[in-house]
Amino acid sequence: MIASSYWVEGFLLGLGSAAHCAGMCGVFAVQAAGLRRGRTAAGGVLAWWAGKYFSYLFIGTLAGLFGQKMLATAPRLQGWLGLLTALMILTSGLLFLRGPDAASGGPISKLAAPLFSAARAGLGRGGPFALGVLTGLLPCGPVYIAALNGAAGGHALTVVAMMSSLAVGTLPILLLVGLAGRGIIEQSRGRIFRIAGFAAILAAGALALYRALPKILMAYNATGVPPCCH
């Protein structure tokens, strides 16, 4: 299947970015659980996650349109775009290994929290899903990298696969944070979690690299001009 490797890659990227995702969106997962207290708290988190997934698909659609248009006019760029995003994935893995800091996301979440709380108050029962849609639009490195990598596949299915599996990969940690509270975020920054996250992201980056390099070579071998001499 066209998108088979993208499903695996997106899922690995989502799992590997767990600490980052918990730090950036954990506060919103807790809020979503609060909208459906008691036995339905998990339902609130799931509805919120579904809203995030909706935004992921929206972002992915934009990236897919960009990728199709670009590759239609310059097909040789497909491999290079794949290579670029593979290197971005590997770099993000190194950064998370040094300190998963959910760093880049933390300040944004804190600044935006009052706005999301106000929106939540006026959204009634539809709150969790709508809150998730808004949360999914927050600036997030793994989301944009996944969208670009899916777009490099040059097919709508590759973008859908990347964004869907990325969302599924982030679900376990977000559900845990939403139900158990923000204390889980600190535990997710432990050494074992950092190493495991790095391994998952490294595997995702290696898979993206494995796909990109043959496309670069094939594009230039068709003309008999090697990449180094073009």
C-alpha positions in Angstrom: 0.0 0.0 0.0 1.1 3.6 -0.7 0.8 4.8 2.8 1.8 1.7 4.8 5.2 3.0 6.0 3.7 6.4 6.8 1.3 4.8 9.3 4.2 3.3 11.1 6.3 6.4 10.9 3.6 8.7 12.2 2.8 6.4 15.1 6.4 6.2 16.1 6.8 9.9 15.9 3.6 10.3 18.1 4.9 7.9 20.7 8.4 9.4 20.7 6.9 12.9 21.2 4.9 11.9 24.3 6.8 14.1 26.8 6.6 17.1 24.5 2.9 16.5 23.8 2.1 16.1 27.5 3.9 19.3 28.4 2.2 21.3 25.6 -1.3 19.9 25.7 -1.5 18.2 29.1 -3.3 21.2 30.7 -6.0 21.0 28.1 -6.4 17.3 28.5 -7.1 17.9 32.2 -9.6 20.7 31.3 -11.3 18.3 28.9 -11.6 15.7 31.6 -13.1 18.3 33.9 -15.9 18.9 31.4 -17.0 15.4 31.9 -16.3 14.5 35.5 -16.6 11.1 37.1 -17.1 8.0 34.9 -17.3 10.1 31.7 -14.0 11.9 32.3 -12.4 9.6 29.8 -15.1 10.4 27.3 -14.2 14.1 27.7 -10.6 13.5 27.0 -11.4 11.3 23.9 -13.8 14.0 22.6 -11.1 16.6 23.1 -8.5 14.3 21.3 -11.0 13.8 18.4 -11.1 17.6 18.0 -7.3 17.7 17.9 -7.3 15.0 15.3 -9.8 17.0 13.2 -7.3 20.0 13.3 -4.4 17.6 12.4 -6.3 16.5 9.3 -7.0 20.2 8.4 -3.3 21.0 8.7 -2.4 17.9 6.8 -4.8 18.8 4.0 -3.1 22.2 3.6 0.3 20.5 3.5 -1.0 17.9 1.1 -2.3 20.5 -1.3 1.1 22.3 -1.1 2.9 19.1 -1.7 0.8 18.0 -4.7 1.2 21.4 -6.4 4.9 21.6 -5.7 5.6 18.0 -6.9 3.5 18.4 -10.0 5.8 21.2 -11.2 9.0 20.0 -9.7 8.9 16.2 -9.1 12.6 15.9 -8.3 11.9 17.8 -5.1 9.9 14.9 -3.7 13.0 13.1 -2.5 14.7 16.2 -1.2 11.6 17.3 0.8 11.5 13.8 2.3 15.1 14.0 3.2 14.6 17.4 4.8 11.8 16.2 7.0 13.7 13.0 7.8 16.6 15.2 9.1 14.1 17.3 11.0 12.7 14.2 12.7 16.1 13.0 13.7 17.1 16.4 15.0 13.9 16.6 17.1 14.8 13.2 18.6 18.2 14.5 19.7 16.6 17.6 21.2 14.1 15.4 23.1 16.9 13.2 24.4 18.7 16.2 25.8 15.6 17.4 27.6 12.0 16.6 26.5 11.1 19.9 27.7 8.1 20.0 26.4 9.9 23.3 26.6 8.7 24.9 23.5 5.1 24.0 24.2 5.0 24.8 27.9 5.0 28.6 27.6 2.5 28.6 24.8 0.1 26.4 26.7 0.3 28.7 29.8 -0.3 31.8 27.8 -3.2 30.3 25.9 -4.8 28.6 28.8 -7.0 31.5 29.9 -8.3 31.9 26.4 -9.1 28.2 26.1 -10.7 28.3 29.6 -13.0 31.1 28.5 -13.9 29.3 25.3 -14.6 26.1 27.3 -17.0 28.0 29.7 -19.2 29.0 26.8 -19.2 25.8 24.8 -21.4 23.7 27.0 -21.6 20.0 26.2 -19.7 20.4 22.9 -16.8 21.9 24.9 -14.3 19.0 24.8 -14.4 18.6 21.0 -14.3 22.3 20.3 -11.5 22.8 22.8 -9.6 20.0 21.0 -10.0 21.7 17.6 -8.5 24.9 19.1 -5.7 23.0 20.8 -4.8 21.2 17.6 -4.1 24.6 16.0 -1.4 25.5 18.5 2.1 25.7 17.0 3.6 22.2 17.4 6.9 21.0 15.8 6.0 17.3 15.5 2.6 18.1 13.9 4.2 20.3 11.2 7.0 17.9 10.5 4.5 15.1 10.1 2.4 17.2 7.7 5.4 18.0 5.6 6.7 14.5 5.5 3.3 13.2 4.5 3.1 15.9 1.8 6.5 14.6 0.5 4.7 11.4 -0.3 2.9 13.2 -3.1 -0.4 11.5 -2.3 -3.4 12.3 -0.2 -3.2 9.0 1.6 0.3 9.6 2.8 -0.8 12.8 4.6 -3.9 11.2 6.1 -1.7 8.2 7.2 0.9 10.5 8.9 -1.6 12.7 10.7 -3.9 9.9 11.8 -1.1 7.7 13.1 0.6 10.7 14.8 -2.7 11.5 16.6 -3.1 7.8 17.7 0.5 7.8 18.9 -0.1 10.7 21.2 -3.4 9.4 22.6 -2.0 7.1 25.4 0.0 9.9 27.2 -2.8 12.5 26.8 -5.4 10.1 28.1 -3.2 9.3 31.1 -2.5 12.9 31.8 -6.2 13.8 31.5 -7.3 11.1 33.9 -4.4 11.1 36.4 -3.5 14.8 36.4 -0.5 16.9 35.5 1.9 15.0 37.8 2.3 12.4 35.1 4.0 15.1 33.0 7.1 15.2 35.3 7.3 11.4 35.3 7.3 11.4 31.5 10.5 13.5 31.5 12.4 10.7 33.3 15.6 9.2 31.8 13.9 6.0 30.7 11.1 7.8 28.9 13.6 10.1 27.2 15.6 7.2 25.9 12.5 5.3 24.8 11.1 8.4 23.1 14.4 9.0 21.3 14.5 5.4 20.1 11.0 5.7 18.6 11.8 9.0 16.9 15.1 7.6 15.6 13.2 4.7 14.1 10.7 7.2 12.5 13.5 9.3 11.1 15.3 6.2 9.7 12.2 5.1 8.0 11.7 8.5 6.4 15.3 8.6 5.3 15.0 5.1 3.9 12.1 6.3 1.7 13.7 9.6 0.6 17.2 8.5 -0.5 16.1 6.1 -3.3 13.7 8.8 -4.7 16.6 11.2 -4.9 18.8 8.7 -6.7 16.1 7.5 -9.1 15.2 11.1 -10.0 18.7 11.8 -11.2 19.6 8.4 -12.6 16.7 8.8 -15.0 18.7 11.7 -16.6 22.1 10.1 -16.1 23.3 13.0 -13.9 24.3 12.1 -10.4 23.1 14.3 -7.5 26.7 15.6 -6.9 27.1 16.9 -10.4 23.7 18.4 -11.1 
